[in-house]
Amino acid sequence: MATPSFIPGLELSRRFYAQAVRPLLDENAPGIVHSAAHLGSGSEVLGFDTPRSADHEWGPRLQVFLNPQDAADHGPRITALLSERLPKIFCGYPTHFAPTGERDIRVMQATDGPVHHRVDVTDPTFWFTALLSFDPSQGVTPADWLATPTQRLAEVTAGAVFHDGLGQLATARANLHWYPHDLWLYVLACQWQRISQEEAFVGRCGEVGDELGSAVVAARLVRDVMRLCLLMDRRYPPYSKWLGSAFARTPQAPYLAPLLSAVLAATDWHAREQHLVHVYEAIATKHNELALTDPVDTTTRPYHSRPFQVLHAERFTAALITRITDPDIRALPVIGTVDQFIDSTDALGHPGVTRTATQVLINHSHPGRDRTAG
């Protein structure tokens, strides 16, 4: 079969719903109210898919949401109906996927028999809770925010809603649009703290002849600066594969990207440090432009008595924490949301793990208080 012209995944799914799925629902389940969307995992949800994406778990797919009773009563029938009646090929792409769990999970060519489609028929509460461990249409607690990786928040607030007959998707997505103000200040403070903790090590490693170690620290700082820029711009940082692509869409990227690239390309610590000085001063200026705190001096300075030029980023942490009015948030350890202190893909992919880890953090900040319900 000839390779079809590439259609971005969200647009492909939009057409698939309108031209293939919706007509079957209207004909065979006319009294069942539904919503339809393409949310969750997948490069296409964030708008980063390319023709390369089509080699695995990519194609015409979406979620059809029913209310819980309809999902229980009619979900299996609708899933079977779609298997029997959906076209095997849509816009040149197979609608038949390899069964989940196979080693080679690529979209399969059309075959005889039912279509193994990727139209997930479910109810919103079940779907959101499976992904996030809570239902955002019912509100979002501070514990929910802290326990949810930014990648997951991006997956739910990006994508596309094709139809919202239930009227729940708009509410859920609006509730997760961005952190409440005090939590935003806290997350920013924690990101500045990460920079503060390592900014002097670029020079210290280099001073003892460890240029490799200096380069590794510099790369970590580059990543933290990129995430900070996204957070400043009120965008959820995605996981590593798409961090650079997301950063490229920020207003700071045209100026900062060449400087960050120069940091990574430098072969000695003096050059790395000099490029980082320009990076630090630029993001410090951006902080002041946000007017979230009183102005903070943007110039770099020596690291105490040592000959390393740093920003002393903890000054920005302190300025932000001073502006937090919620006493519970202000009392939290300056560690951050779960993906500011956990860097394991497997851990971040399990909501139960992230919630347990975050609960330990919250309880640690309030010894003797059980905040499980919060």
NORVENTA-V835341 format. One record per backbone hydrogen bond with DSSP energy under -0.5 kcal/mol. NH is the residue of the N-H (numbers start at 0). CO is the residue of the C=O. If there is no record, write none. Layout:
# NORVENTA-V835341
nh	co
NH	CO
NH	CO
This chain:
# NORVENTA-V835341
nh	co
11	7
12	8
13	9
14	10
15	11
16	12
17	13
18	14
19	15
20	15
21	16
23	19
24	20
25	21
26	22
27	23
28	24
31	28
32	30
34	64
35	162
36	62
37	159
39	154
44	41
45	41
46	43
47	42
52	49
53	49
53	50
54	51
55	52
56	104
60	58
61	117
62	36
63	119
64	34
64	62
65	121
66	32
70	66
71	67
72	68
73	69
74	69
74	70
77	73
78	74
79	75
80	76
81	77
82	78
83	79
84	80
85	81
89	92
92	89
94	87
95	87
96	94
96	115
97	105
101	98
104	102
105	103
107	95
114	82
116	114
117	59
119	61
119	117
120	118
121	63
121	119
123	65
126	122
127	123
128	124
129	125
130	126
131	127
132	127
132	128
133	127
135	133
137	134
138	135
142	373
144	140
145	141
146	142
147	143
147	144
148	146
151	148
152	148
153	149
154	150
155	151
156	152
157	153
158	44
159	37
161	35
161	159
162	35
164	33
166	163
171	167
172	168
173	169
174	170
175	171
176	173
183	179
184	180
185	181
186	182
187	183
188	184
189	185
190	186
191	187
192	188
193	189
194	190
195	191
196	192
197	193
197	194
198	194
200	197
201	197
203	199
204	200
205	201
206	202
207	203
207	204
208	205
209	204
210	208
213	209
214	210
215	211
216	212
217	213
218	214
219	215
220	216
221	217
222	218
223	219
224	220
225	221
226	222
227	223
228	224
229	225
230	226
231	227
232	228
233	230
234	229
241	238
242	238
242	239
243	239
245	241
246	242
247	243
248	245
249	246
252	249
254	251
255	251
256	252
258	254
259	255
260	256
261	257
262	258
263	259
264	260
265	261
271	267
272	268
273	269
274	270
275	271
276	272
277	273
278	274
279	275
280	276
281	277
282	278
283	279
284	280
285	281
286	282
287	283
288	284
289	285
289	286
290	286
290	287
291	286
300	309
302	305
302	307
303	301
305	302
307	305
309	300
309	307
314	311
315	312
316	312
317	313
318	314
319	315
320	316
321	317
322	318
322	319
323	320
326	324
329	325
330	326
331	328
334	332
335	332
337	145
339	336
340	336
340	337
341	337
344	342
347	343
348	344
349	346
350	348
352	349
353	349
354	350
355	351
356	352
357	353
358	354
359	355
360	356
361	357
362	358
363	359
364	360
365	361
366	363
368	365
369	367
370	368
373	370
